[in-house]
Amino acid sequence: MSLLAALRKLFGASPAPVEPTAAPPAPAPSAFEPRRHSVQCIGPHGFHRMAYTEWGDPANPRVLVCVHGLTRNGRDFDDLARAMAPHYRVVCPDVVGRGQSGWLAVKDDYQLPTYVADMVTLIARLNAETVHWVGTSMGGLIGMLIASMPDNPIRRLVLNDVGPVITVASLRRIGQYVGMAPEFPCFEAAEAYIREVSAPFGRLSDAQWRHLTETSVKQVEGGWAMRYDPGIGEPFRKMPLLVDVDLWPVYDAIACPTLVVRGAESDLLLADTARQMGERGPRASLFEVPDTGHAPTLMSPAQIAPVRDFLLAGRG
């Protein structure tokens, strides 16, 4: 028996207290799970909040920004983000008025200049000197505008089913539903609506349609509603839809390597426009998705692979 133990026995000392075992540290957030953040932006009529989802190592200097289409949100890129998270800090904003972002008080501010300014604020928040960019439809237009400017931060650009010519036929089709969605009595009715208006996305699994619905709607009193401000349709419908929109001067000013992803049946990015995009400006590479219109979802391995390979070919 040790001297200390003998003394405790002799004088009736109570046993030494047992130090409580420290709780194990909480596990660090997985790089393959989304993290939600937001940033304050300034527009023509005051401040607004833009939400964004982040994946991957937040200390990774390689940043990939993925921006969605007109009525969509940043969670559209979940599958692409998981695939790219080992290589990038992936950031998927909800453009103002969509998803988890705030709504603008003045609906006429839902315009590309507002969105471009917001993305510049986001890139500054990320402390990123350069970025790679994936933009679907409207998100591609935002990327084109930024990439066309001198001293811009975009080093590689993916344009998903969008280019310098926006057909009047596609604008009229989109105008029939943007900002016009009804309230739905149940989740299943909301999913049926999304399947209908998004039918050009092509063949998706039930799980994929459910994901797109879960991230696109919210519960409201009496049912479900789309998670975007109906006011985003106001400036859209004020545009005179008489001729195609021509942005060739913007595209021709782009100097970074560019990949165009086109739905083979797209009514927004025509085959001839995509061909010309490979012959002028940045001379984009082209990947066409069969049996798909506007726009490919970049959810399947077959659609993700060419985007991943193009982005990882660049070191900047």
Beta strands, then each sheet from edge to edge (+ up, - down):
strand 1: 35-43
strand 2: 46-55
strand 3: 63-67
strand 4: 89-93
strand 5: 131-136
strand 6: 154-160
strand 7: 165-166
strand 8: 217-220
strand 9: 223-226
strand 10: 245-246
strand 11: 258-263
strand 12: 285-289
sheet 1: 1+ 2- 4+ 3+ 5+ 6+ 11+ 12+
sheet 2: 7+ 10-
sheet 3: 8+ 9-
end
